[in-house]
Amino acid sequence: MFRNWRIGSVNGALLAAYFIPAWTLVAFNIMVAPVHGLYERPSVAVALYLSDHLQMAGMDTVRAAWLLALGRATAVTFFAIHLVLLCIPRTRKNGGSDEALGIALAIGIIISFASMLMASKVGELAALRLHATELLLLLGAAIVVVIERPDAAPKTVEATPPLGLEQAELLHNR
């Protein structure tokens, strides 16, 4: 059963197992109560950066919070699509789920890198560690997906007996 699983597929499934519940919960909290959800631990560095360095007003902060929640929800959606595509053996063998994983990784890397930079600017060490860890997880998975290619389809070669001295077989040569 596990003969056709690649390292990138397993790594993507493990990342999805972490990011789907963690980022869904954060995005849901921001969607329900934007300001309160933005000032919770996973997003506090973004909130402090927006309010202190960019001096955003209330409604602008809410819009930025919703944009962050939308980005996280989009990454979660692509991780879920990757998991669904992994359940189909033919798609898993030829690497068909790598595109969804790549999009999820790209969005996640952008969000984690920006959040890490904001956490370093405002001096939030716990948030900096969280976002740096997430960024390293995503970058490691991206490297594995880029380096590991799916197995090439076997080429069908028609077996014909070789002709002596590469001459064409004519009727009188039989």
C-alpha positions, 0 to 999 in steps of 0.5 A: 500500500505504501510503495507509491508514496513519495517523501514530498507527499508524506511531508505535505500530509504532515504539514497539512495535519498541522496547518489545517487545524492551527490556521483554521482556528486562527482564521475563524477567530479573526473572522468572528471578532476581527480585532480580538482575534488579531490580538491573540497570540498567533497574530499579535505581532501583526496587530502590534505592527499595524497599530504601532508602525503603520498607525492604522485606524480601527476599520483599517485594522479590521480590513487587514485582519480579514485579509490575514484571515483570508490568506490563512483560509486560502492556504488551509483550503489548498492543504485540504485539496492536497490531502484529497488528491493524495487519496487518489492513487493515480494522482499520488503516483504522478505527483498531481497533488504537488500543485495544490501543495505548492500553492499552499506552501507559497501562501504560507511562506509569504504569510509566515515570513511577513509575520516573522518580520513584523514580530522582529520589528515589534519585539515579540519573541514568542511570536517570532519563534512561532513564525520562524518555526512555521517558515522553516517547516514550509521552506523545508517542504518546498525544497523537498517538493522542488527537488523530488520529482515523480517517477517517469512513466515507463516507455513502451519499446516494441521488441523486434528482432534485430536484422542482420547488418541492419538490412531491410527484410525483403521477400527474397531474403527469407 
